[in-house]
Amino acid sequence: MPTPTRDDFLLDPDLIFLNHGSFGAVPRVVQEEYERLQRAMERSPVAWLQRQATQLLAAARARVAAFVGAEADDIVLFPNPTTAVNMVARSLRLVPGDEVVASDHEYGAMNRTWRRLCQESGATYKRVHVPLPLTTTDDYIERVWSEVGPRTKVLFLDRLTSSTSLILPVDELCQRARAAGIISIVDGAHVPGHIPLDVPAIGCDLFTGAIHKWLCAPKGCSLLFARDTAQEWLQPLVTSWGWESDSPSRSQFIDYHEWQGTRDLSAFLAAPAAIEFCVSHDLPAVQAEGHRLALLTRERVNELTGLSSICPDSWVGQMVSIRLPEHVNPIRLKDRLFDDFRIEVPLTFWGDARFIRVSFAAYNTEADSAAVIAALRSLL
């Protein structure tokens, strides 16, 4: 099939939507499957939840796992990466003297998670400063690894950052961590469907990624991959029927974490339809065009502001963070872009730096890039 168009999605046709990175956007056919699943549940709730849900979840897990190169029993579906990481973090049982090492480009919710758990346990959360512009793989790797020491228990790495939109080279750090007996956790919230992904090849112990972002599943659908050696110590956030199961499966990992009481599973079960939509509509071409538009927009904004890029082209996917002048009021600019030009786009921060972060998904065109450039020219 050809690549998708705006008509394939449910987005307001009067809105220039350049914020796919935050919550994604659902294609019409995926929304229809999502609603079909909800109606099927409501037609016979007991039969659906007690007799069919386990098999349906297994099929959905298998499709997600195949897409990311993993085994089905190494994947559990979670509503979002934040919940998945919270489960992992609490399972670690940190003690005084333990260290969690991460860069200072991590997602804000994750920083809060680690700060809270370290405060409660007496452990230390070490954020490594990785300055911008970031230009070489070696520089990033050595800066992060320089803060790893004998008390480091966890290396927490973002594969594709939220505020700065950097595709970070985490594979070697995971390999070093494994050799040193350090647990490696990769936050890949923006990765599935955005850039090529083979989770086991990364070499991490745990990986989480959103399916409702760049893979266009309904909101509330994400994955957690756990290496077999990590599955042994992961404890469920919610204790339910999988704990001391009356009918245990071959995977304690699945039993402990999949069933969390009554909830709507339709977003999970619609994930195969979302993957099929993306794959059947030439996902590599969509990714390539999104990358081209991101770089084109960065170049044009840089010409407008006279500022430089924060990374080489190869560190950018379909989403890019572009420097804005220091005098810009980000809140006012974001409001003006939406109110005056009907452009939905986030403004992000990293330290004192401020960025406009533009995402180019399957439904975006060069006209959207031109529209945000024209708006910025007027407002700046």
Secondary structure per residue as TSV (DSSP state, phi and psi in degrees):
chain	resnum	aa	ss	phi	psi
A	1	M	-	360.0	154.9
A	2	P	-	-69.8	167.3
A	3	T	-	-65.1	153.5
A	4	P	-	-66.5	164.0
A	5	T	-	-123.3	175.4
A	6	R	G	-58.6	-33.5
A	7	D	G	-66.2	-18.2
A	8	D	G	-78.6	-6.9
A	9	F	B	-118.0	165.9
A	10	L	-	-92.8	5.6
A	11	L	S	-63.1	146.4
A	12	D	-	-55.6	121.2
A	13	P	T	-64.5	-18.1
A	14	D	T	-89.6	1.2
A	15	L	-	-106.3	129.3
A	16	I	E	-87.9	101.7
A	17	F	E	-98.1	105.8
A	18	L	-	-118.2	33.0
A	19	N	-	-132.2	42.0
A	20	H	H	-60.9	-29.5
A	21	G	H	-63.0	-26.1
A	22	S	H	-73.8	-55.8
A	23	F	H	-133.7	2.6
A	24	G	-	75.8	-170.0
A	25	A	-	-155.4	139.9
A	26	V	-	-98.8	129.1
A	27	P	B	-65.8	155.5
A	28	R	H	-57.6	-44.9
A	29	V	H	-68.0	-30.1
A	30	V	H	-73.4	-39.8
A	31	Q	H	-62.0	-39.3
A	32	E	H	-63.1	-41.1
A	33	E	H	-66.8	-39.3
A	34	Y	H	-58.8	-47.7
A	35	E	H	-70.0	-34.5
A	36	R	H	-61.0	-42.0
A	37	L	H	-64.9	-39.9
A	38	Q	H	-64.6	-41.5
A	39	R	H	-66.1	-37.9
A	40	A	H	-61.9	-39.8
A	41	M	H	-63.9	-43.0
A	42	E	H	-74.4	-21.3
A	43	R	H	-68.1	-33.4
A	44	S	S	-151.9	75.3
A	45	P	H	-57.3	-41.8
A	46	V	H	-67.9	-48.3
A	47	A	I	-61.9	-40.9
A	48	W	I	-67.4	-47.8
A	49	L	I	-78.2	-35.6
A	50	Q	I	-93.5	-25.9
A	51	R	I	-112.4	-28.5
A	52	Q	I	-108.5	-28.1
A	53	A	H	-60.1	-40.7
A	54	T	H	-61.1	-44.2
A	55	Q	H	-69.4	-38.7
A	56	L	H	-65.8	-40.8
A	57	L	H	-64.8	-38.3
A	58	A	H	-62.2	-41.5
A	59	A	H	-66.1	-40.5
A	60	A	H	-65.5	-43.3
A	61	R	H	-59.6	-42.2
A	62	A	H	-62.0	-40.2
A	63	R	H	-69.6	-42.2
A	64	V	H	-63.1	-45.2
A	65	A	H	-60.8	-42.7
A	66	A	H	-62.1	-37.6
A	67	F	H	-65.0	-34.2
A	68	V	H	-100.1	7.9
A	69	G	T	79.9	20.5
A	70	A	-	-112.7	171.1
A	71	E	-	-83.5	146.8
A	72	A	G	-60.2	-36.8
A	73	D	G	-78.9	-0.3
A	74	D	G	-100.0	7.0
A	75	I	E	-122.9	135.6
A	76	V	E	-126.7	142.0
A	77	L	E	-91.1	132.4
A	78	F	E	-123.8	160.7
A	79	P	S	-68.6	-28.0
A	80	N	-	-163.6	161.2
A	81	P	H	-62.5	-31.3
A	82	T	H	-60.7	-44.7
A	83	T	H	-63.9	-42.3
A	84	A	H	-61.9	-45.7
A	85	V	H	-67.6	-35.5
A	86	N	H	-62.2	-40.1
A	87	M	H	-61.5	-46.9
A	88	V	H	-62.8	-46.9
A	89	A	H	-61.1	-42.1
A	90	R	H	-71.7	-26.1
A	91	S	H	-73.0	-17.3
A	92	L	T	-69.2	-25.7
A	93	R	-	53.8	58.4
A	94	L	-	-61.4	148.6
A	95	V	-	-130.3	163.4
A	96	P	T	-53.3	134.0
A	97	G	T	98.8	-22.3
A	98	D	-	-66.2	150.4
A	99	E	E	-124.7	139.4
A	100	V	E	-113.9	120.1
A	101	V	E	-107.6	132.4
A	102	A	E	-147.9	167.8
A	103	S	E	-86.1	173.2
A	104	D	T	-91.9	24.3
A	105	H	T	-110.6	10.1
A	106	E	S	-74.8	160.3
A	107	Y	-	-66.0	139.9
A	108	G	H	-56.3	-40.9
A	109	A	H	-64.1	-34.2
A	110	M	H	-71.8	-38.8
A	111	N	H	-58.9	-42.6
A	112	R	H	-64.6	-40.0
A	113	T	H	-59.8	-49.9
A	114	W	H	-69.8	-37.4
A	115	R	H	-62.3	-44.1
A	116	R	H	-63.5	-48.8
A	117	L	H	-65.5	-36.3
A	118	C	H	-69.9	-37.6
A	119	Q	H	-62.7	-41.3
A	120	E	H	-69.6	-32.8
A	121	S	H	-99.3	-14.9
A	122	G	T	86.1	6.0
A	123	A	-	-79.2	176.3
A	124	T	E	-120.6	132.2
A	125	Y	E	-103.4	110.8
A	126	K	E	-103.7	117.3
A	127	R	E	-103.1	116.9
A	128	V	E	-83.3	127.5
A	129	H	-	-75.1	120.4
A	130	V	-	-117.5	99.1
A	131	P	-	-71.3	158.5
A	132	L	S	-105.7	148.4
A	133	P	S	-72.2	150.7
A	134	L	-	-102.8	121.9
A	135	T	-	-120.9	-25.5
A	136	T	-	-132.5	148.8
A	137	T	H	-61.7	-44.9
A	138	D	H	-60.3	-40.5
A	139	D	H	-60.7	-47.1
A	140	Y	H	-61.6	-50.2
A	141	I	H	-60.8	-47.1
A	142	E	H	-69.9	-34.4
A	143	R	H	-63.1	-45.7
A	144	V	H	-67.0	-46.6
A	145	W	H	-68.2	-23.3
A	146	S	T	-63.9	-21.2
A	147	E	T	-95.0	-0.9
A	148	V	-	-81.2	133.4
A	149	G	-	-140.3	-171.5
A	150	P	T	-65.3	-20.0
A	151	R	T	-97.2	0.4
A	152	T	E	-69.9	121.9
A	153	K	E	-102.4	-31.5
A	154	V	E	-135.2	137.3
A	155	L	E	-113.3	114.2
A	156	F	E	-107.5	119.4
A	157	L	E	-127.5	135.4
A	158	D	E	-94.8	125.3
A	159	R	S	-78.2	-37.1
A	160	L	B	-141.6	109.8
A	161	T	-	-73.0	155.1
A	162	S	S	-83.8	-55.2
A	163	S	S	-75.7	-34.7
A	164	T	S	-104.9	-5.7
A	165	S	-	56.2	39.8
A	166	L	-	-98.5	131.2
A	167	I	B	-84.8	108.0
A	168	L	-	-97.2	141.8
A	169	P	-	-82.8	95.8
A	170	V	-	-101.0	-12.9
A	171	D	H	-57.6	-48.9
A	172	E	H	-65.5	-36.7
A	173	L	H	-63.4	-38.5
A	174	C	H	-64.9	-40.4
A	175	Q	H	-64.0	-42.9
A	176	R	H	-63.5	-41.9
A	177	A	H	-62.0	-42.7
A	178	R	H	-61.9	-42.3
A	179	A	H	-65.3	-29.8
A	180	A	T	-91.7	1.2
A	181	G	T	74.8	25.3
A	182	I	-	-102.3	137.1
A	183	I	E	-75.3	127.9
A	184	S	E	-109.3	128.6
A	185	I	E	-122.9	124.2
A	186	V	E	-110.2	121.9
A	187	D	E	-87.9	106.0
A	188	G	-	-114.2	40.7
A	189	A	T	-50.2	-41.3
A	190	H	T	-92.4	3.3
A	191	V	-	-83.7	-51.6
A	192	P	T	-56.9	122.6
A	193	G	T	85.9	-10.6
A	194	H	T	-97.1	-47.9
A	195	I	S	-133.1	158.8
A	196	P	-	-54.5	143.0
A	197	L	-	-141.2	124.4
A	198	D	-	-131.5	96.4
A	199	V	H	-60.0	-50.2
A	200	P	H	-58.8	-31.3
A	201	A	H	-67.8	-22.2
A	202	I	H	-64.2	-34.2
A	203	G	-	88.7	9.6
A	204	C	-	-82.2	163.4
A	205	D	S	-79.5	-36.0
A	206	L	E	-141.3	144.3
A	207	F	E	-142.1	134.9
A	208	T	E	-126.8	144.5
A	209	G	E	-152.7	146.9
A	210	A	E	-81.9	137.0
A	211	I	S	-96.6	-20.2
A	212	H	S	-85.2	1.0
A	213	K	S	-91.2	-97.7
A	214	W	T	-78.3	-12.6
A	215	L	T	-93.1	-2.8
A	216	C	-	67.0	28.2
A	217	A	-	-77.4	165.6
A	218	P	-	-60.3	155.5
A	219	K	S	-59.2	139.0
A	220	G	S	93.9	38.4
A	221	C	-	-141.1	112.9
A	222	S	E	-143.4	169.6
A	223	L	E	-122.9	151.2
A	224	L	E	-125.7	122.5
A	225	F	E	-99.8	136.8
A	226	A	E	-134.1	126.2
A	227	R	-	-60.1	150.4
A	228	D	H	-55.7	-36.6
A	229	T	H	-69.5	-23.6
A	230	A	H	-84.1	-30.4
A	231	Q	H	-58.8	-28.1
A	232	E	T	-64.4	-32.4
A	233	W	T	-107.4	0.6
A	234	L	-	-75.4	128.4
A	235	Q	-	-111.9	139.7
A	236	P	-	-68.8	143.2
A	237	L	S	-66.7	-35.4
A	238	V	S	-117.7	120.8
A	239	T	-	-84.5	120.4
A	240	S	-	-140.0	-152.4
A	241	W	T	-67.9	-16.5
A	242	G	T	-75.2	-20.3
A	243	W	T	-78.6	126.5
A	244	E	T	52.7	47.8
A	245	S	-	-57.4	139.3
A	246	D	S	-72.3	-24.6
A	247	S	S	-134.0	71.5
A	248	P	-	-62.6	141.9
A	249	S	-	-87.2	-171.0
A	250	R	S	-78.6	-4.5
A	251	S	-	-128.1	110.9
A	252	Q	H	-63.2	-34.7
A	253	F	H	-55.6	-48.1
A	254	I	H	-67.5	-46.2
A	255	D	H	-57.2	-44.4
A	256	Y	H	-69.0	-36.5
A	257	H	H	-111.8	-17.4
A	258	E	H	-78.2	-45.7
A	259	W	-	-96.2	120.4
A	260	Q	-	-125.7	36.1
A	261	G	S	89.0	-176.8
A	262	T	S	-67.3	125.7
A	263	R	-	-160.8	164.3
A	264	D	-	-79.7	114.9
A	265	L	-	-93.0	5.1
A	266	S	H	-63.5	-34.7
A	267	A	H	-63.1	-41.4
A	268	F	H	-62.0	-45.1
A	269	L	H	-73.9	-18.3
A	270	A	T	-85.3	-6.1
A	271	A	H	-57.6	-42.5
A	272	P	H	-59.2	-36.4
A	273	A	H	-66.0	-37.9
A	274	A	H	-66.4	-43.2
A	275	I	H	-62.8	-43.1
A	276	E	H	-61.7	-41.4
A	277	F	H	-59.4	-48.6
A	278	C	H	-66.2	-44.8
A	279	V	H	-67.0	-41.6
A	280	S	H	-74.3	-15.5
A	281	H	T	-105.8	38.1
A	282	D	T	56.8	64.0
A	283	L	H	-54.5	-43.3
A	284	P	H	-58.9	-37.3
A	285	A	H	-67.9	-39.0
A	286	V	H	-61.6	-45.2
A	287	Q	H	-62.6	-42.5
A	288	A	H	-65.1	-42.4
A	289	E	H	-69.2	-39.4
A	290	G	H	-61.8	-39.8
A	291	H	H	-63.0	-43.9
A	292	R	H	-61.6	-45.2
A	293	L	H	-67.8	-35.0
A	294	A	H	-63.0	-46.4
A	295	L	H	-67.0	-39.5
A	296	L	H	-61.7	-43.7
A	297	T	H	-67.0	-40.9
A	298	R	H	-60.5	-43.7
A	299	E	H	-60.6	-43.2
A	300	R	H	-71.3	-37.3
A	301	V	H	-67.5	-41.3
A	302	N	H	-59.9	-38.5
A	303	E	H	-63.8	-35.6
A	304	L	H	-71.6	-40.6
A	305	T	H	-95.1	-21.1
A	306	G	-	78.0	10.7
A	307	L	-	-94.7	164.4
A	308	S	-	-103.3	165.5
A	309	S	-	-77.4	156.7
A	310	I	S	-95.9	-2.1
A	311	C	S	-164.8	162.7
A	312	P	-	-66.9	164.7
A	313	D	G	-58.0	-35.2
A	314	S	G	-70.0	-12.1
A	315	W	G	-93.2	5.9
A	316	V	-	-112.0	140.7
A	317	G	-	-106.2	-123.2
A	318	Q	S	-93.8	3.1
A	319	M	E	-131.6	135.5
A	320	V	E	-141.3	139.1
A	321	S	E	-101.2	127.3
A	322	I	E	-119.9	129.7
A	323	R	E	-58.2	144.1
A	324	L	-	-121.0	153.4
A	325	P	-	-59.5	153.0
A	326	E	T	-64.3	-27.1
A	327	H	T	-77.4	-10.0
A	328	V	-	-69.4	133.6
A	329	N	-	-88.8	103.5
A	330	P	H	-61.0	-39.4
A	331	I	H	-65.6	-45.5
A	332	R	H	-65.0	-41.4
A	333	L	H	-63.9	-43.8
A	334	K	H	-60.7	-44.0
A	335	D	H	-64.6	-41.9
A	336	R	H	-65.3	-39.8
A	337	L	H	-60.9	-40.1
A	338	F	H	-77.1	-48.4
A	339	D	H	-70.4	-40.2
A	340	D	H	-93.3	-27.5
A	341	F	H	-123.9	-1.9
A	342	R	-	56.6	42.5
A	343	I	E	-110.1	119.9
A	344	E	E	-96.8	108.2
A	345	V	-	-151.8	137.0
A	346	P	-	-85.5	152.3
A	347	L	E	-111.5	126.9
A	348	T	E	-117.1	166.0
A	349	F	E	-127.5	149.3
A	350	W	E	-144.8	106.2
A	351	G	T	62.1	-129.5
A	352	D	T	-88.3	-8.4
A	353	A	E	-78.7	147.3
A	354	R	E	-126.9	144.6
A	355	F	E	-135.3	153.1
A	356	I	E	-100.8	127.2
A	357	R	E	-109.7	112.2
A	358	V	E	-107.3	135.5
A	359	S	E	-113.6	137.5
A	360	F	-	-121.1	102.3
A	361	A	-	-97.7	-171.1
A	362	A	T	-60.1	-30.2
A	363	Y	T	-90.1	-5.5
A	364	N	-	-85.5	151.7
A	365	T	-	-132.8	176.5
A	366	E	H	-64.5	-23.0
A	367	A	H	-65.1	-33.5
A	368	D	H	-67.2	-40.5
A	369	S	H	-61.0	-46.8
A	370	A	H	-61.8	-36.4
A	371	A	H	-65.6	-43.1
A	372	V	H	-71.5	-32.5
A	373	I	H	-64.5	-45.4
A	374	A	H	-62.1	-40.9
A	375	A	H	-65.2	-44.6
A	376	L	H	-63.4	-38.7
A	377	R	H	-60.4	-38.5
A	378	S	H	-72.1	-42.3
A	379	L	H	-84.3	-29.5
A	380	L	-	-86.8	360.0
